[in-house]
Amino acid sequence: MSEKTKAPKPRKLARLDLDFSPARRNRPAGWLLLAAGLAAALLAAVQFQSAQAARTALATDLSATNARLNGTRPEGVRAGPPLDPRVSKAANQIAHELQMPWAEMLAALESVPAPDVALLGVEPSAVRHVVRITAEAKNSAAMLDYLQGLQASKEFSNVWLTSHLVQAQTPGTPVRFIVQLKWSGA
């Protein structure tokens, strides 16, 4: 082959990189805008809740003021029937009895030595500051010892034996008795 007819030497082509998806770029400005938007949304939510609470309080005050001006009761408050004075007095007496320091009174009763005496009932009257005790003793001597113990106690005064009953038909002849006393802690 002649030099003229020689085939040209193939040229190397430059490498072609075709990338159809752009590379991700970390943009700090985008992250800052996102954080600022979230902070603004959070602040708006807090302000909205605060405004709602204030609105509710004002609405309640307004309804109460309107009710006072109109002479009616606010919503939710009903006038009950007038209380009977006897019922009211009984309720107050029960409340007074419940406020009595029971633990202190029972501790004072337990501090009196009484090995042969069993307390069957304790009935305090907070209004009169009097306690009525129903008890049963093994015998008359045990009953008298218990009465002397109550009289010697600093917490009790005006100790009175109001009644007693010797139970002759029961073995050992126990004595059932009732004592009335004034309790200084009442």
C-alpha positions as CSV (number, residue, x, y, z in Angstrom):
1,M,0.0,0.0,0.0
2,S,1.1,3.2,-0.8
3,E,1.5,6.0,1.6
4,K,-1.3,7.8,0.2
5,T,-3.7,5.1,0.6
6,K,-2.8,4.4,4.2
7,A,-5.7,4.4,6.6
8,P,-5.7,7.2,9.1
9,K,-4.7,6.3,12.6
10,P,-7.8,6.3,14.8
11,R,-7.9,9.1,17.3
12,K,-8.8,8.6,20.9
13,L,-11.9,10.4,21.8
14,A,-12.2,12.2,25.1
15,R,-14.2,10.3,27.7
16,L,-17.7,11.5,28.0
17,D,-19.3,11.3,31.4
18,L,-23.1,11.7,31.2
19,D,-24.7,12.1,34.6
20,F,-28.4,12.9,34.4
21,S,-28.9,13.4,38.1
22,P,-27.1,16.3,39.7
23,A,-24.9,15.6,42.7
24,R,-26.5,16.5,46.1
25,R,-25.0,19.6,47.6
26,N,-25.2,20.2,51.4
27,R,-26.5,23.7,51.7
28,P,-26.3,25.1,55.2
29,A,-28.6,27.9,54.3
30,G,-31.4,25.3,53.6
31,W,-31.0,23.7,57.0
32,L,-31.0,27.1,58.7
33,L,-34.2,28.0,57.0
34,L,-35.8,24.7,58.0
35,A,-34.8,25.2,61.7
36,A,-36.1,28.8,61.7
37,G,-39.4,27.6,60.2
38,L,-39.8,24.9,62.8
39,A,-39.0,27.3,65.6
40,A,-41.6,29.8,64.3
41,A,-44.2,27.1,64.1
42,L,-43.5,26.0,67.7
43,L,-43.7,29.6,68.9
44,A,-47.0,30.1,67.1
45,A,-48.5,27.0,68.7
46,V,-47.5,28.1,72.2
47,Q,-49.0,31.6,71.6
48,F,-52.2,30.0,70.3
49,Q,-52.6,27.9,73.4
50,S,-52.0,30.8,75.7
51,A,-54.5,32.9,73.8
52,Q,-57.1,30.1,74.0
53,A,-56.6,29.8,77.8
54,A,-57.0,33.6,78.2
55,R,-60.1,33.6,76.0
56,T,-61.7,30.8,78.1
57,A,-61.0,32.6,81.4
58,L,-62.4,35.9,80.0
59,A,-65.5,34.0,78.8
60,T,-66.0,32.5,82.2
61,D,-65.6,35.9,83.9
62,L,-68.0,37.5,81.4
63,S,-70.7,34.9,82.1
64,A,-70.4,35.3,85.8
65,T,-70.6,39.1,85.5
66,N,-73.6,38.9,83.3
67,A,-75.2,36.5,85.7
68,R,-74.6,38.9,88.6
69,L,-76.1,41.7,86.6
70,N,-79.1,39.7,85.6
71,G,-79.6,38.3,89.1
72,T,-79.3,34.7,87.9
73,R,-76.8,32.0,88.8
74,P,-73.9,31.2,86.4
75,E,-74.2,28.0,84.3
76,G,-73.4,24.9,86.3
77,V,-74.5,26.3,89.6
78,R,-77.9,25.2,90.7
79,A,-79.9,26.5,93.7
80,G,-81.0,23.5,95.8
81,P,-84.1,23.4,97.9
82,P,-83.8,25.3,101.2
83,L,-82.5,23.1,104.0
84,D,-84.8,22.2,106.8
85,P,-83.3,23.7,110.0
86,R,-83.5,20.4,111.8
87,V,-81.6,18.6,109.0
88,S,-79.0,21.4,108.9
89,K,-78.6,21.1,112.7
90,A,-78.2,17.3,112.6
91,A,-75.7,17.6,109.7
92,N,-73.6,20.1,111.7
93,Q,-73.7,17.9,114.8
94,I,-72.5,14.9,112.8
95,A,-69.7,17.0,111.3
96,H,-68.7,18.1,114.8
97,E,-68.7,14.5,116.0
98,L,-66.5,13.4,113.1
99,Q,-64.0,16.2,113.9
100,M,-63.5,14.8,117.4
101,P,-60.0,13.6,117.9
102,W,-60.9,9.9,118.2
103,A,-57.4,8.5,118.3
104,E,-56.4,10.7,121.3
105,M,-59.5,9.7,123.2
106,L,-59.1,6.0,122.5
107,A,-55.4,6.2,123.4
108,A,-56.4,7.9,126.8
109,L,-58.9,5.1,127.4
110,E,-56.3,2.4,126.6
111,S,-53.8,4.0,129.0
112,V,-56.0,3.2,132.0
113,P,-54.9,-0.2,133.3
114,A,-57.7,-2.7,133.1
115,P,-56.6,-6.3,132.8
116,D,-60.0,-7.8,133.8
117,V,-62.3,-5.2,132.0
118,A,-63.4,-5.4,128.4
119,L,-64.8,-2.2,126.7
120,L,-68.0,-3.0,124.8
121,G,-68.9,0.4,123.6
122,V,-67.6,4.0,123.5
123,E,-70.1,6.8,122.7
124,P,-68.7,10.3,122.7
125,S,-70.8,13.4,122.6
126,A,-68.7,16.2,121.2
127,V,-71.3,18.8,122.0
128,R,-71.4,18.0,125.7
129,H,-67.7,16.8,125.9
130,V,-69.0,13.7,127.5
131,V,-68.0,10.0,126.8
132,R,-70.3,7.1,127.7
133,I,-68.5,3.8,128.1
134,T,-70.2,0.4,128.2
135,A,-67.9,-2.3,129.7
136,E,-67.8,-5.7,131.3
137,A,-65.6,-6.6,134.2
138,K,-64.6,-10.0,135.5
139,N,-66.1,-9.2,139.0
140,S,-67.1,-6.2,141.1
141,A,-63.6,-5.6,142.4
142,A,-62.2,-5.3,138.8
143,M,-65.0,-2.8,138.0
144,L,-64.1,-0.6,141.0
145,D,-60.4,-0.8,140.1
146,Y,-61.2,0.4,136.6
147,L,-63.4,3.3,137.9
148,Q,-60.5,4.4,140.2
149,G,-58.1,4.2,137.2
150,L,-60.4,6.5,135.2
151,Q,-60.7,9.0,138.1
152,A,-56.9,9.0,138.6
153,S,-56.3,9.7,134.9
154,K,-55.5,13.4,133.9
155,E,-57.5,13.2,130.7
156,F,-60.9,12.4,132.4
157,S,-62.9,14.1,135.1
158,N,-66.4,13.7,136.5
159,V,-66.3,9.9,136.3
160,W,-69.8,8.5,137.2
161,L,-71.0,4.9,137.4
162,T,-74.5,5.3,135.9
163,S,-75.6,1.7,136.0
164,H,-74.3,-1.8,136.6
165,L,-75.7,-5.3,136.3
166,V,-74.3,-8.5,137.9
167,Q,-74.9,-11.4,135.6
168,A,-75.4,-14.2,138.1
169,Q,-76.6,-16.7,135.4
170,T,-73.2,-16.4,133.6
171,P,-70.3,-18.5,135.0
172,G,-67.8,-16.3,136.9
173,T,-70.6,-13.7,137.6
174,P,-69.3,-10.8,135.4
175,V,-70.5,-7.3,135.9
176,R,-71.7,-5.2,133.0
177,F,-71.6,-1.5,133.7
178,I,-72.0,1.9,132.1
179,V,-69.7,4.8,133.0
180,Q,-70.1,8.5,132.0
181,L,-67.2,10.8,132.2
182,K,-66.0,14.2,130.9
183,W,-63.0,14.1,128.6
184,S,-60.7,17.1,128.8
185,G,-59.4,16.6,125.2
186,A,-62.9,17.0,123.6
